[in-house]
Amino acid sequence: MLYPLNYRRGHRVQCGRTCSRTRTPTAPARAASQSRDALGLVITGRPADGAALACRYHDGVTNDLVADDARDRLRNAMALHASDDINEALAAASDAIAISPEFGEAHAYIGNTLVTRRRQFADGLAAMERAVELRPHDATTLYTLGWCREFVAHALGRKRGRHQPVAEDAPTLYAAARASFLRALELDPDDGLRGDIEDMLDVIASATGEPWDEQPHKAGS
């Protein structure tokens, strides 16, 4: 799964904000963790490694149906993305979906990129929701959907810059993002991803004034 686009190792910066806890993510311990780091490799100048890592991840039935040609298109998309050729990267990912319509990671790449790089909020969220339909038991995909929903909610609240309209308002999107993150937690993610999910839940709690967890360690956040 592709990690949201402004991931940086050691901390996450979300729309110009640093989350409440900064930490160095633990070394990936299983395939979900490896896949979650794929776009981090692209961003840090290792597009071939990142693309290979992303396409090595399997989630049972869904990715068993993905053709090798589709994987090659996604590798190409990530290399193009690393070169900041976003239009061609999106086209390559679309080609991957044309070959293998159930390629969840390609849908997620498109959704994430449309939201963060093209501000095509409605189209991007729809692509992310399709990715979750294809990978309903993957915590990283749910995390990325929640991340994109929070990104859009924050942008709507700031009312700056042009973007594709969405039907939902900011409070609705914050609530939907929280639901995605909580679903991801239920899937028992690795420690690194769990920490990132909790960071984003803290971001939403700060934005909405609604705590997500009443445990003592959250009470003072």
N, C-alpha and C positions, 0 to 999 in steps of 0.2 A: 504494500500500500504506500502511496506517496504521502510524505509528510507535508503539512501545510507550508506554503512557500517562503515564509519568513522565519523558518526554523534556523536557529544557530546553536551549535553545540555549546553546552554550558549554560545557556539561558534561552528563553523565548522572548521575542519582542512582538507584541501584538498591537498593530495600529499605532506605533509610537509609544506604547506602554510596556513596561517590564512587569511581568507577573510577580505576585507577592513573594514567591520563593524562587531563588536562583540556585541551580545546582548543576553539577555535571551528570548527565544521564548515565546510568549504569551500562556496562558493555552488553550488547544484545545477547540474550540467552536462548532465544528460539527464533523461529522463522518470522513471527510477527514483528519482533524487534528489529531484525535485519531489514525487513521490508520497510519498516517505519523510518529507517535511516537512509533509505535510497536517495530521496531527493536532497538530503543533506550532503551526500557525496556529489551530486550534480552541482549544487550551489558552491561547494568549496573547490570546484575545479577538477572533479573526477567524474565526468559525465558517463564515460564508458562503464566504470565500476558501478555507478549508481543505477544505470539502466539494467545492467546484468543482475544486480541485487534485486531490483524491483520485479523483474520478470522471472526470478527463481522462486518467488513465493507462490505456494499452492494453497488453495482452500477447498480441497475436495472436488466435488462435482463441477463447480463453476469453472475453475482454471483448467480442469482436465479437458474442457471443450474448447480451449483457446488454441488456435493454430499457431505454428511456429512463425508464419508470416506476420501474424498479428503482433506477436511478441517483438519481432524485428521492427515493426512500425513504432511500437511504443519506445523501444530503445532509441530509435532515431528521433522520436519526439523529444525525449529527455536530453539528448545531445544538442538538438536545436535550441531547446529551452536554455541550456547552459550557455549557448552563444547569443542569447537574448533575441533569437529569431522566433518570437512567440507565434506569429501568424502561421509560419511553416510548421512549428511544433504542434499547434492545434490541428492543422490539416493532417499531419502524420498520425496523430492519435485518433482522428476521425476515420482515417483509413483502417486503422487497427480494428475499430468497432464495425466498420463495413465488412471486414473479413470475419470477425468473431463478435457478433452482437452481444454476447454475454461476457465479454471481457471487462470485469468489474473495475480493474485498475485503470483501464483506459477511460472509462466513464468518470472515475474519480479524478484523474489527471485533468480532463477537460473541465469538470465542474470547478475544481480548485483554481485552475488558471483563469477561467472566465470570471470568477468572483474577484480574485485578487489582482489580476493584471489587466483585465478588460472592463471590470465593473459592470459586467452583464449579469446582474444579480439574479434575475428570474431564471435565465437559462442555466446559469451556473448551479444554482440550488437544485434545479430539476435534474441536472446531470448527477449531482451528488446523491440525491434521493434514489435515482436509478442504481447507482453503485451500491447503496445500502440494500436495495431490493435483491441484488445479485449476491451480496456478501453479508447477509443479516447476522451472522454469528462472528463477524470479524470486528474486534474492538477498535482497531485502528481506523477502519472505514467509518464507523460510528463517530469516533473522535473527530475525524476530518469533516464530517457533516456538521457536527456541533460547532467546530471551529469556524466553518464558513458561515453558519447561521449567526454566530456571535459577531463576526466581521461585518456582516450586512447590518445587523441591528445597531452596532456602534456607528457605522457610517450614516445610517438614517438619523440617529440621534444628533450627530454633528451637523448634518444638513450642509455639507460642503462637497463640492465637486459634482460633476454630472455622472449619472448612472442609469442603468436600465431600471424602470420601476418594478416593484414587487407588490403583490397583493397584501402581504402582511405588514403590520406596523412593528416598530421596534420592540414593544413589550411582548408581542406574540412571538417574535423571532427569538428573543432572549429565553422565553419559556420553552420553545422548541429546542433551542441549543442545550439548555439544562437537561431536558429529557434525553437528548442524544448522549450526552456525557454520562448521565446516570445509567443508561442502558449499557454503555461501554464498560462502566465499572462492574456491572453485574456479570460480565464475561471474564472476570478475573485476569486482567491484563498484567503484563510484566511490570516490575517496579518502576521502570523509567516512564512507560506510558501512563501508569496509574498516577504518578506525580504530575505529569503534564495535564491529565484530565482534571485533577484536583486544582491545579493552578487556574485552569480556565473556569472551573466552577466558582473559584474565589473571585475572578474577574467579573463574572456575571453577578455574583452576590454584591460586589461593590457598586456595580452599575445600577442594580435594581433595588438594593436595600433589603433583599430577601435572602436570608442565609439558607444555604443548601444542606447544612449538616449542623446538628445541634450538639455534637460532641464537644467536650471542653477545649480541645486544641483548636477548634474553629471559632469558639466564642469570642476570642480576642482579636480575630483577623480583621 
